[in-house]
Amino acid sequence: MKPRPICLFISHWDVDHYLALLEFTPHELSKLRNVVVPSQVPNTATFKRVSSLLSLNNVPLTAIPPTKRRSNSSRAIALEENW
């Protein structure tokens, strides 16, 4: 079996960022090695459908925690290496 070459990253939970996964064909889903998402998943029917679709197609969903803010007044984005 060929390794799955594509890892998909979803940056935040706007529905337009993950709704498109419901349009993926089984062949397209078979190419996904992993879907990486923010750990604060939405409690919505749409997310549950996406999560179920990925699970049925053996695509792992990996949640990563938010980064720590450097200060409460800063709007700066702090990036953290996860791998």
C-alpha positions in Angstrom: 0.0 0.0 0.0 1.3 3.4 -0.9 1.9 5.9 1.9 -0.5 8.8 2.1 1.3 11.9 0.9 -0.9 14.8 2.0 -1.3 16.3 5.4 -4.0 18.9 5.6 -3.9 21.8 8.1 -6.9 23.7 9.2 -5.9 27.0 10.9 -9.2 27.9 12.6 -12.8 26.8 12.9 -14.5 29.0 10.4 -16.9 26.6 8.7 -15.6 27.5 5.2 -12.2 26.2 6.3 -13.5 22.6 6.9 -16.8 22.3 5.1 -15.1 21.5 1.8 -13.9 18.1 3.3 -17.5 16.9 2.9 -17.1 17.3 -0.8 -14.0 15.0 -1.0 -14.5 11.8 -2.9 -13.3 8.5 -1.3 -10.3 8.6 -3.7 -9.4 12.1 -2.6 -9.8 11.2 1.1 -7.5 8.1 0.6 -4.7 10.6 -0.2 -4.9 12.3 3.1 -2.4 11.1 5.7 -3.7 13.3 8.4 -5.8 16.4 9.1 -4.4 18.7 11.8 -6.8 21.0 13.5 -7.0 23.4 16.5 -7.9 21.5 19.7 -10.9 23.7 20.5 -13.3 21.8 18.1 -16.7 23.3 17.5 -19.7 21.4 18.9 -21.7 21.6 15.6 -23.5 19.1 13.4 -21.2 20.1 10.5 -18.0 19.3 12.4 -19.5 16.0 13.6 -20.3 15.1 9.9 -16.7 16.0 8.9 -15.2 14.0 11.8 -17.4 11.0 11.0 -16.4 11.1 7.3 -12.7 11.3 8.2 -13.1 8.4 10.6 -15.0 6.2 8.1 -12.1 6.8 5.6 -9.4 6.1 8.1 -8.0 9.6 8.1 -6.7 10.6 11.5 -7.7 13.9 13.0 -4.9 15.4 15.1 -5.8 18.3 17.4 -3.1 20.6 18.6 -3.4 22.9 21.6 -3.4 26.7 21.2 -0.1 28.5 21.7 0.5 30.4 25.0 0.0 34.2 24.7 3.1 36.2 25.5 1.0 38.9 27.1 -2.7 39.6 27.5 -2.5 42.9 25.7 -0.6 41.6 22.6 -2.4 40.7 19.4 0.8 39.1 18.1 0.6 35.5 16.9 3.1 33.2 18.6 4.0 30.2 16.5 5.2 27.0 18.1 6.9 24.1 16.5 4.9 20.8 17.0 6.9 18.4 14.9 
